[in-house]
Each structure stands twice: as structure tokens, then as C-alpha cells.
Amino acid sequence: MMNNALSFFVSVWLKFFFLFTPFFALSMFLSMTKGYSETQRHKLALRISGAVGISCLILFLFGDVIFSLFGITLDSFRVGAGALLFLSAVGLVQANPSTLKPSPDEDIAVVPLAMPIIVGPATIGTLLVLGGEITDTFHKGLGCLALLLAVISVGTILILASFIERAVGKKGLNILSKISGLILAALAAQMILLGVQHFFSVK
């Protein structure tokens, strides 16, 4: 029982961690905070983590309510969210981080860093699917803890942004972003195949 719970927790945490595309988010964070002091970057990272955590918990906990409200089946949403996630993964593999730099007075914590860079449309769809798949209270609670740990992990990466940039360099960050994209593509394919399989099994 304990081993199954631990395996479930680690699996969900890894899914959420890569779903947040942490290394691409890190590249964007570094690009958009050039000229910021370390204190400013740390405060911004904490605000981003708070925004991501609150929005994702709401989506994860109330995914089944949203499905019933709009009359959408979980399998159809699996296919749609999986397709969107796959496109996002392809873009992540092909794209280079933007060099856009906001003005000093612009608040970038929630928009665009928390949403849509970390929590984009594909991430929202996947969160709803994962939340809808987990129905019992125990695993739902474990899922929430895994989600919070993933948010903390991403927040820690952002707090250590300057150190990581010095350690791996821009090319290293670019490679890590592309690896994240490949993992997301595999997760997207699994979601689509599972949705199609369940659809035809019901038929």
C-alpha cells in the first residue's frame, strides 16, 4: 500500500514538474529579469510560485465539475488536451526563448510568467484531465501534495536562476528545454492514445 502510494506520488509529481516546462520558464525568467537584483528576482519567483500554485490547485480539484457542467467526457478532453499539449511540446523543442524585456514598472509575475508561460492552455487542459482521472479522496490528496511539490520545485529553480545560468550556460538551458519538450510529447501521445482506446472500448 505504502509503495503504491509513493509510486503514485512520484509519478504525478514528475508529470506536473515537466508539464510546467521548468527550464523553458527559467530561460524566459532570466531573459525578462535582466538588470534585476537577486532580491528582486527572489521576490518575483515567490510571487510566480504562489500564482501557479493557486491556479493549478483550482483546476486540478474542480476538473470533474467543469466536465459535468459543460457535458464534456473525460476521453474527449484527453484527446483535445493531448493534441494541444503535443503542439506545445513541438513548439518547445523548436523555439528559442524570447529576448523580450519588460519595462521596470511592469508586473510580470502573473502575466506572462505564471500564465501563459508556465500554466498555458495545454497545461490547463492536462491539469483538468489529471484531476478528472483521480476520483478517490486519498489519491486526490496525494495528487494535490505532488502538485504543490512540483510548484515548489519550479519556484526553487527560479530562485536559483542566476546560479543555474552560470553552471550550465544558455546552451545548456536550451538543451534542457528541448528535453522537456520531448517528455511532454510522450505524455501527450499517451493521453491521446488512452482517450481513443477508451472511446472505442465503450463503443
Summary of the structure (lengths in Angstrom):
residues: 203
radius of gyration: 17.4
end to end distance: 33.9
largest distance: 58.7
contacts: 654
relative contact order: 0.22
helix: 84%
strand: 0%
